[in-house]
Every structure is written in structure tokens, then in C-alpha cells.
Amino acid sequence: MKKEIFENLFVFEMANNHMGDVEHGLKIIREIRNICNNFDFNFAFKFQYRDIDTFIHPDFKNNFEYKYVKRFSETKLDKNQFKTLKDEAVKMGFVTICTPFDENSVELIEKYDFDIIKIASCSLTDWSLLERISKTNKPIIASTAGASLDDIDKVVSFFTHRDKRFALMHCVAEYPTKKNNLQLNQINLLKARYPHVVVGYSTHESPDIYDAIKVVIGKGAKIFEKHVGIQTEKYRLNDYSATPDQVKKWLEAAKEGFEMCGVSGRRMDFTEKELSSLRSLGRGVFAKKDIKKGERINLSDVFLAIPTQENQIIANDLSKYSEFYTTEDIKKNEPILLKNSNKIDNREKIYAMVQKVKDVIMKSGILVPSRLDLEISHHYGIDRFYEYGCTLINFINREYCKKLIVVLPGQKHPEQYHKVKEETFHLLYGDVILKLDGVKKVCKPGEIVTVERRVKHTFSSKTGAIIEEISSTHFKEDSFYTNPEIAKNKNRKTLITYWAG
């Protein structure tokens, strides 16, 4: 038996369609096997066991006024005949399943070593039978026709607490079931309510209905059951059992359904044709002015327009994490192409920086609200961030302003001053070496230092620190660095909004 026994398992239910005739039953198994050879699914044949001698009340054994007494008695097979059918199913490569309707039948299932036990809808809350089934080591499939959610909850709890491997089947016990009563949305309900349980579909609709299986597959069912048989001059087939030809069309519809649904549990693979089509619809990046070889391409240097040329950089390629540098001179209005530019993706580097900042915050025990803007300052470029830089968490910027400054271990902030803003530093965590107009001050947690306007200041930390900065309104153009090279770096900050999760 395959480990993934419940994965795309197609179950052919013989029930009493053998008509009490072993040779007829063997013919059904063989003809269905011939159909299955053309499909790459897991296939199972299912039988039903009833110990007729004890199943029917002694006073009613010969009373054929009762439909089921008549049918079960007239199609009765002895144990050896049942074994003959089971052995043929094994020989034909089917997983074998059997539905017991009494405890004696469970013993026979164990004796003949069926792979799976099926619980019929009418037996779903037959607790005596369920207790006996739970004592086996067989996987279990249970149908749920007519069962309330409360009853299904109890059965799921029963098997879960006994550590049984089981699946549930949506089923409607009308024979045949009309299209407008298939209630296929019940599959969604079962999957949502019992996410750890495999859910399948036991069908009783007319066998010439082939679209339902596609819907069921789209809803994520994994097991599919259908009554099958063969009609002959001697034996008439009921209205909900499929002939081999109908089984073939049913499986073809299922195959088409799987193909339409595609892969699950991961993102699909995209074709080159699709990706090429999407790129051709995107806006291309063009030079707004002449750009020299080796220069970084800034957003202010380009414009976006169509038509896009082959191998052109498009708007979708631009992000805060990406840097583009020219590899040759590009003239005004010319496209930025893969061959005349070089891309550097800093996403992983930025992610690593954010993680280190979060580590310092976690160690400090300081609670920071979610969805505050995170401003990573890398004054001399991303690659030198751990040497020169800091990270700002922006709380408020009105007539008053509050920020948290996170300094990583060994990190230094370049010397700067402000003309408009006055600020006060309150060291909340760690150690800080602060220089004001060149005068060094070692600060410990709890210390407060005010930095007046035009005072040149720089700070660093050996072990990492968090500084609360309280100030007057902050203006973007009010930071002046003593090293003029920093001001020339227009890309010295990376802003991130969703970082705290």
C-alpha cells in the first residue's frame, strides 16, 4: 500500500453489483482495470461485507417484503467467494477497501487483510461498530451523508484521540442524486472545519454526469468514489452505477480537472511566452538625460514609457532594494537595457540589517509599535553600513518630533549638525560615545544630553544602543554633514514600513 494512500484515490464501489455471481464480479474488476491502465491515479476496488446470518433478524430472514432483506439475501456470497473477488482485485493492482456493516465483518476484513476500512454513512455513529473498527490498524474512510456537524465532530474526535488515520467523504444518500442537490460546497465546509483530515467525495449522481468531478477536484477533494458495474441480458444495472465506458469518461473528466487546476501548494511555473508578454506590456525605463558609463542610475535620471524593447529594464525591475549602474554611455531617450546596465540586488542585505536592528530592540526590552517607518541610513553605501550608519524609527514628526535611534555594535554615525532642529538624546539602552563639537562624552543608560542648533555631533556604540531622540520638527534638508561626500550620496537612506512583524 502506498504511503500517500489517500492522495488522488479513485474508488470503484462494487457493493452488490456482483449480483451474487462471482464470475460476474470478476468480470467487473477486470473490465474496470482495463480502463484504469490509461490513467496515472491511485485506484481501489471496494466491497461490502455483511454477516447475513446475524445481520438480519431471525424472524425476517425469508421476508422479502423488506427491500434490503430481499436484496442482501439474493446477492449473498460466502466467505470464500468474497475472498476470490478480493484476491482478483489485488492481482489487478487495486488497493482493496471493504465496508463492514457489523462486527463479524470487521474480523473478516482483518483476516483477508484489506488495505482500508470504509464506514458507510448509515454506520457513521454506530459506536459499537466504530469501537471494533478502531481496534484494527487499518486506515479508515468515513462517509457523512445525513450526518449533522455535531455527529461528525464526535466521530472526528473519536478517531483523532485514538490516533487513527482517517478521511471524510462528502456524500448525498439519494440514488441517483440530482445535480441541484449535489451540495458540493460541503467539501469546503469539511476542509475548513477539519483541516488535518483528508476530504473526499462519494458520488451517487447519474453516471453520465461528468462535470461534477471537475468541480470536486477544484475544491481540493482527494478521494473519489463511484459505484460501478456491468449490464448484461441477465443483470440490470442501477441508475447510479457506471459502466466501464462511463468510468472512462469520468476519469477523462477528472484528468482534465487536474490539468485545469494545475499545481497545488506552491506557485506555478511560468512559461517564457507568458513572462515575455507581461514584460512587453510593462513601461520601459528610458534615460531622461545623458548618463555616463559607471554612473548609478537614479529615478530622477529616467522616465517610464512604452513601447518596451527586447531585454529592456522595465518599471517592475525598479525597487528600493535595487541599484542600477551603467556599463556604457547612454544618451538621452535611449532605453536602459540588460546589456548596457548592471543590477545590484540589496534585498538580502537590507533584510539582514533589519534583523540585526530587531535583535537589539528585543534585547533592550523596549516595546515598539508596529507599522512605524524604519529609516536605514547608510551614509557611505550599503556595504559600509555596519561601519558607518544607524537606523531611525520614526514615531512623531509634528511641531515636536520623536524618534528612536538604533546603533548596532561597532557602528558610528558621521558628524553632522542642524540649523533648524534642536534635539535631546535620552539613552535608553546600551552604551554611547557622543562627541559635541569634538568634546567626547561617554553616556550610560538613563543619561540625557541636549544637542543645540549648529552643534556638530557624532556618536558610536561598542555593544549596541538605543537612543530616544526628542526634538523640534525634523526637516529633510536640515542635516548637514562635515564630510561633503555624504551629501552627494542621494541614495543614502532606505525606508521600510512593514518590518516589525
ABEGO torsion letter per residue (X at the ends): XBABAABGBBBBBAEAAAGGBAAAAAAAAAAAAAAAAABBBBBBBBBBBBBAAAABBAAAAABAABAAAAAAAAABBBAAAAAAAAAAAAAAGBBBBBBBABAAAAAAAAAAGBABBBBBAAAAABAAAAAAAAABABBBBBBABGBBAAAAAAAAAAAAAAGBBBBBBBBBBBOBBBAAAAGAAAAAAAAAABAABBBBBBBABBAABAAAAAAAAAAGBABBBBBBBBBBAABBBBAABBBAAAAAAAAAAAAAAAAAAEBBGBBBBBBAAAAAAAAAABBBBBBABBBBBGBBBBAAABBBBOBBBBGBBBAAABBAABBBBBABBBBBGBBBBAAABBBBBAAAAAAAAAAAAAAAAAAAGBBBBBGBBBBBBBAAEAAAAAABEBBBBBABBBABBBBBBBBBBGBBBBBBBBAABBBBBBBABEBBBBBBGGBBBBBBBGBBBBBBBGBBBBBBBAAEBBBBBBBBBBBAAABBBABAAAAABAAABBBBABAAX
